[in-house]
């Protein structure tokens, strides 16, 4: 009987022992964001259990708690897509990156915290991370324009919809950054924000909308350096190029058929160009700060394929 009790006691310790050999951390790509800017949370699992762990097979393997530090209610809009199976070897680690912005309503200025819960069914345990903190900040609109577009869903054109583009600048650490924003026509509900790069306040950005309702932006990022971007109707980056002032200044020009192009200056191919063509190209001049990039989701309601995890 004593032997049976010892076996039962030992079995009850197994989940706790396994939990002690698993480390879960959550890290954010920035400390502060504009409302509706992508919030990329990297969940890292370190495995020292002695056996490989298979994660990502079901939706409930990874959950998040997002809360305001002042106890203001944060609406949970939907569960972020996290189903993508991968294996973390013993003594290895795996990282899963998820954009939280479309799934939690953190659109009010303030400080927030996020905690990750990792469920490991094969060991019947749940590991919880320490909280990571971030802030939602406000920005100043320096240009805006309402526009109409006809979305195409499953190859079928739908009714014309109206939205509003805006260029916004805000402090990011010690730098002023430029952002592109898309919202409803009145500008009351922001759908999405994309960080474009450093903004020099002495130079006003140029912005134009082309015949496909896409947004073209050209702005100065250095003493003689300009950055040009093309964004789709979800303000996802499609093209990014670098131009340098020579005998003429780069400028946006539209044609009678509604196309928009950059005239003047000299194009400088760099490693930060989009689409990527040559990874051996040099970085932009030192006076330019390259903008942040990343895989971007569609507008709400949240849709799209889940991000692909990286195993390190």
Rosetta blueprint (number, residue, H / E / L):
1 X L
2 X H
3 X H
4 X H
5 X H
6 X H
7 X H
8 X H
9 X H
10 X H
11 X H
12 X H
13 X H
14 X H
15 X H
16 X H
17 X H
18 X H
19 X H
20 X H
21 X L
22 X E
23 X E
24 X E
25 X E
26 X E
27 X E
28 X E
29 X L
30 X L
31 X L
32 X E
33 X E
34 X E
35 X L
36 X L
37 X E
38 X L
39 X L
40 X E
41 X E
42 X E
43 X E
44 X E
45 X E
46 X E
47 X E
48 X L
49 X L
50 X L
51 X L
52 X L
53 X E
54 X E
55 X E
56 X L
57 X L
58 X L
59 X H
60 X H
61 X H
62 X E
63 X E
64 X E
65 X E
66 X E
67 X E
68 X E
69 X L
70 X L
71 X L
72 X L
73 X L
74 X L
75 X L
76 X E
77 X L
78 X L
79 X L
80 X L
81 X L
82 X L
83 X L
84 X L
85 X L
86 X E
87 X E
88 X E
89 X L
90 X L
91 X L
92 X L
93 X E
94 X E
95 X E
96 X E
97 X E
98 X E
99 X E
100 X L
101 X L
102 X L
103 X L
104 X E
105 X L
106 X L
107 X L
108 X L
109 X L
110 X E
111 X E
112 X E
113 X E
114 X E
115 X E
116 X E
117 X E
118 X E
119 X E
120 X E
121 X H
122 X H
123 X H
124 X L
125 X E
126 X E
127 X E
128 X E
129 X L
130 X L
131 X L
132 X E
133 X E
134 X E
135 X E
136 X E
137 X E
138 X L
139 X L
140 X E
141 X E
142 X E
143 X E
144 X E
145 X E
146 X E
147 X E
148 X E
149 X E
150 X E
151 X E
152 X E
153 X E
154 X L
155 X L
156 X E
157 X E
158 X E
159 X E
160 X E
161 X E
162 X E
163 X E
164 X E
165 X E
166 X E
167 X E
168 X E
169 X E
170 X E
171 X E
172 X E
173 X L
174 X L
175 X E
176 X E
177 X E
178 X E
179 X E
180 X E
181 X E
182 X E
183 X E
184 X E
185 X L
186 X L
187 X L
188 X L
189 X L
190 X E
191 X E
192 X E
193 X E
194 X E
195 X E
196 X E
197 X E
198 X E
199 X L
200 X L
201 X L
202 X L
203 X L
204 X L
205 X L
206 X E
207 X E
208 X E
209 X E
210 X L
211 X L
212 X L
213 X L
214 X L
215 X E
216 X E
217 X E
218 X E
219 X E
220 X E
221 X L
222 X L
223 X L
224 X L
225 X E
226 X E
227 X E
228 X E
229 X E
230 X E
231 X E
232 X L
233 X L
234 X L
235 X L
236 X L
237 X E
238 X E
239 X E
240 X E
241 X E
242 X E
243 X E
244 X E
245 X L
246 X L
247 X L
248 X L
249 X L
250 X L
251 X E
252 X E
253 X E
254 X E
255 X L
256 X L
257 X L
258 X L
259 X L
260 X E
261 X E
262 X E
263 X E
264 X L
265 X L
266 X E
267 X E
268 X E
269 X L
270 X L
271 X L
272 X L
273 X L
274 X E
275 X L
276 X L
277 X L
278 X L
279 X L
280 X L
281 X L
282 X L
283 X L
284 X L
285 X L
286 X L
287 X L
288 X L
289 X L
290 X L
291 X L
292 X L
293 X L
294 X L
295 X L
296 X L
297 X L
298 X L
299 X L
300 X L
301 X L
302 X L
303 X L
304 X L
305 X L
306 X L
307 X L
308 X L
309 X L
310 X E
311 X E
312 X L
